[in-house]
Amino acid sequence: MSRTGRSRTGRTGRRKIVFLLHNAYAIGGTVRTTLNLAAALADHHDVEIVSMRRHRAEPRFTIDPRITVVPLVDEQDGSADLTDPEYTLPATDFPNSDKRYEQYTRLTDRRAAAYLTGSDADVIIGTRPGINVYVSLFAPRRALRIAQEHLRHDQHTKRLRSVLARHYRRLDAVVTTTEADAEVYRRRMNLPGVRVAAVPNIVPAPEGIVRDTTTKVVAAAGRLVPGKRFDLLIEAFSAVASKEPDWRLRIYGGGAQRDHLQDLVTGLGLSEHVRLMGPRTPIEAEFAKSAMVVSASDAESFGMTLVEAMRCGVPVISTDCPLGPAEIITDGVDGRLVPVGDSRALAEAMLDLITDEPLRLAMGEAALAGSHRYDAEPIVGRYEALLTDLGSTRGRRAWTRTRARAASWTRRQSRKLRRTLPGAHAPDPRTTGP
């Protein structure tokens, strides 16, 4: 944009905003939340989504028709990209410490570099660590360059965090989904001149949902992986079923632990009480049929299922795990927080809501009211404020970055000088014993 705030199209305040996704044609939490934000921003800006990969003709999720989608590497059967020699070569720009590394090639590197260096965007937003490295390497400096982090800082390996620390210093901002995670980045990653901000995901209100207040179903949803601790939830529900045999637990999702969890259900004699339902999209229709939604996770970057449940007027119970649930749930008001890994506390929280219908209904109403924090309007407002701040502080932040580089260079030179001084490694006889 020009200094007057007028875009290249001549409309005051309108920007071209580009999001970079791993695969906009797939199903995933990052894809869904990015599409929600992109659609909300499209009310006031020109929005484009760049997909590193394309494996099918049409996206799984519906994309707002105002949004342009640009695939970089076409991996559909018969695509010419599959015969490109660079498609068989491993990526060199995309960091090999990113867990998606095997899905990136020299062709991806080249296409990403060509797109970004030639981009006329005002704002470029990456949505996963390796893609954020692309932004730092190739995005034009005149654009605001932002790294979104949909995973917690501590979910990244030490090697990846080292790579990100180098590249994130070149960006304008790092945006996390929780304030707790933003504080971790501020403490542990030295990023002079880079804004570290927390902006939660947009979670749209579901349409056509009718809440069932008479149901005796407890619901849970997520990938069936160890960190989600569905095993702990099933164990806790065993205690619930022994006291409230009319109640049922339904778990929605797919994943590697399905067989293990089914064996656990059978082994605990819960086949009549617990069902693994498989994936459901959208999940809100199932949450509306439940009396409460429960999460037993060891850790959550955000806690999307909790907000989706609250959007349906359903109270939520969650472990007080890092980082998201405590920023979503007001304990005792719209849900309950229990200690991580404590199946007894989890069971007691479920039983409290099962046996106290007025409390359960009141928490559901409070959950619905509180869920408006995740409407598009307040979230877009926070992004607009961030972009305005980044634009107005560019010069100051550049100076901060320059001073930090100069100070770092001075320290390195000082250390080199000390190592070359005569006697630099000799012990001081006044401070050493016999």
HUFEN-V305958 format. One record per residue. N is the residue number from 1. SS is DSSP state (H for helix, E for strand, L for the rest). D_CENTER is the distance of its C-alpha to the mean C-alpha in Angstrom with 2 decimals. Layout:
n: {N N}
ss: {SS SS}
d_center: {D_CENTER D_CENTER}
//
This chain:
n: {1 2 3 4 5 6 7 8 9 10 11 12 13 14 15 16 17 18 19 20 21 22 23 24 25 26 27 28 29 30 31 32 33 34 35 36 37 38 39 40 41 42 43 44 45 46 47 48 49 50 51 52 53 54 55 56 57 58 59 60 61 62 63 64 65 66 67 68 69 70 71 72 73 74 75 76 77 78 79 80 81 82 83 84 85 86 87 88 89 90 91 92 93 94 95 96 97 98 99 100 101 102 103 104 105 106 107 108 109 110 111 112 113 114 115 116 117 118 119 120 121 122 123 124 125 126 127 128 129 130 131 132 133 134 135 136 137 138 139 140 141 142 143 144 145 146 147 148 149 150 151 152 153 154 155 156 157 158 159 160 161 162 163 164 165 166 167 168 169 170 171 172 173 174 175 176 177 178 179 180 181 182 183 184 185 186 187 188 189 190 191 192 193 194 195 196 197 198 199 200 201 202 203 204 205 206 207 208 209 210 211 212 213 214 215 216 217 218 219 220 221 222 223 224 225 226 227 228 229 230 231 232 233 234 235 236 237 238 239 240 241 242 243 244 245 246 247 248 249 250 251 252 253 254 255 256 257 258 259 260 261 262 263 264 265 266 267 268 269 270 271 272 273 274 275 276 277 278 279 280 281 282 283 284 285 286 287 288 289 290 291 292 293 294 295 296 297 298 299 300 301 302 303 304 305 306 307 308 309 310 311 312 313 314 315 316 317 318 319 320 321 322 323 324 325 326 327 328 329 330 331 332 333 334 335 336 337 338 339 340 341 342 343 344 345 346 347 348 349 350 351 352 353 354 355 356 357 358 359 360 361 362 363 364 365 366 367 368 369 370 371 372 373 374 375 376 377 378 379 380 381 382 383 384 385 386 387 388 389 390 391 392 393 394 395 396 397 398 399 400 401 402 403 404 405 406 407 408 409 410 411 412 413 414 415 416 417 418 419 420 421 422 423 424 425 426 427 428 429 430 431 432 433 434}
ss: {L L L L L E L L L L L E L L L E E E E E E L L L L L L L H H H H H H H H H H H H H L L L L E E E E E E E E E L L L L L L L L L L L L L E E E E E E E L L L L L H H H H L H H H H L E L L L L L L L L L L H H H L E H H H H H H H H H H H H L L L L L E E E E L L H H H H H H H H H H L L L L L E E E E E E L L L H H H L L H H H H H H H H H H H L L L L E E E E L L H H H H H H H H H H L L L L L L E E E E L L L L L L L L L L L L L L L L L L E E E E E L L L L H H H L H H H H H H H H H H H H H H L L L L E E E E E L L L L L H H H H H H H H H H L L L L L L E E E E E L L L L L H H H H L L L L E E E E L L L E E L L L H H H H H H H H L L L E E E E E L L E E L H H H H L L E L L L E E E E L L L L H H H H H H H H H H H H H L H H H H H H H H H H H H H H H H H H L H H H H H H H H H H H H H H H H H L H H H H H H H H H H H H H H H H H H H H H H H H H H H L L L L L L L L L L L L L L}
d_center: {28.11 31.50 32.31 33.48 30.04 31.48 29.62 31.42 32.06 33.91 31.80 31.06 27.44 26.15 23.80 22.69 18.90 17.45 13.98 13.82 12.21 13.01 14.80 15.01 17.67 15.75 14.06 10.43 7.47 6.06 9.79 10.47 8.30 9.55 12.95 13.05 12.58 14.92 17.46 17.59 18.15 20.74 23.01 23.82 22.76 23.17 19.89 19.51 16.94 17.72 16.98 17.75 19.18 21.05 22.40 23.83 25.74 23.58 19.86 18.97 17.47 19.81 19.18 20.86 24.15 23.92 21.12 22.39 20.77 21.86 21.57 22.48 23.61 25.16 25.25 27.15 30.49 33.19 31.01 32.82 29.69 30.19 33.60 32.60 33.58 30.44 28.36 29.93 29.19 26.20 23.92 24.96 22.62 19.33 18.96 20.24 18.11 14.95 15.01 15.23 18.31 20.84 19.65 20.44 24.03 26.33 26.37 22.63 23.24 26.23 24.77 21.72 24.18 26.60 24.20 22.69 26.07 27.64 25.04 26.39 23.04 22.88 19.12 17.02 13.21 11.55 8.13 8.43 10.85 13.98 13.71 13.32 16.55 18.14 17.52 19.17 21.99 22.92 21.72 24.77 25.16 26.26 22.79 20.10 17.58 13.99 11.14 7.60 5.50 1.89 4.75 7.58 10.53 12.77 11.14 12.43 16.16 18.66 19.76 16.45 16.01 19.55 18.92 15.99 18.22 20.87 18.99 16.79 20.19 21.11 18.37 18.64 15.36 12.08 9.59 7.20 6.15 9.21 12.62 13.17 10.65 12.10 15.43 14.84 14.24 17.33 19.38 18.73 18.15 21.13 20.06 23.16 22.98 19.19 17.57 14.65 13.35 11.04 10.38 8.91 8.08 11.45 12.79 16.21 19.27 20.58 23.94 27.03 25.84 28.75 28.09 30.33 31.53 33.95 31.71 31.79 28.52 25.58 22.39 19.27 16.63 14.12 14.56 17.87 16.99 18.43 15.55 15.41 19.09 20.65 23.81 23.88 23.44 26.28 28.45 27.94 28.81 31.97 33.21 32.32 34.19 37.23 37.63 36.33 37.28 36.70 32.92 30.53 27.02 25.04 21.96 20.01 18.17 19.21 18.92 21.07 22.20 23.82 27.34 26.97 25.83 28.65 31.10 30.02 30.60 33.97 34.96 34.41 36.45 33.69 34.06 35.36 32.62 29.29 28.10 25.28 24.73 22.58 19.69 20.06 18.69 18.59 18.26 19.51 23.06 23.03 21.58 24.40 26.87 25.80 27.05 23.90 20.48 19.81 17.01 18.41 15.39 15.98 12.48 9.25 5.99 6.59 9.30 9.29 12.69 14.19 13.82 15.05 17.95 18.77 18.94 21.71 23.56 22.90 22.77 20.12 20.68 18.16 18.56 18.05 15.55 13.28 11.29 10.38 13.53 16.05 14.52 14.58 17.89 21.20 23.11 26.31 25.65 23.05 22.34 22.82 21.15 22.84 22.91 20.74 22.84 25.62 26.72 29.66 27.72 25.40 28.58 30.26 27.47 27.65 31.43 31.49 29.82 31.87 35.14 34.58 34.12 34.56 31.83 29.48 30.28 30.01 26.54 25.54 26.96 25.21 21.85 22.52 23.65 20.72 18.19 19.44 17.24 14.53 17.09 16.61 19.35 18.13 14.62 16.48 18.97 16.62 15.56 19.29 20.28 17.99 19.40 22.87 22.58 21.44 24.36 26.89 26.16 26.11 29.52 29.04 25.79 27.54 30.42 28.27 26.83 30.40 31.81 29.24 30.11 33.78 33.56 31.80 34.54 37.21 36.02 35.99 39.47 40.74 39.67 41.37 44.46 44.74 44.58 47.43 49.73 52.84 52.47 48.72 48.39 51.65 51.58 53.22 56.42 56.31 53.04 53.69 55.97 58.85}
//
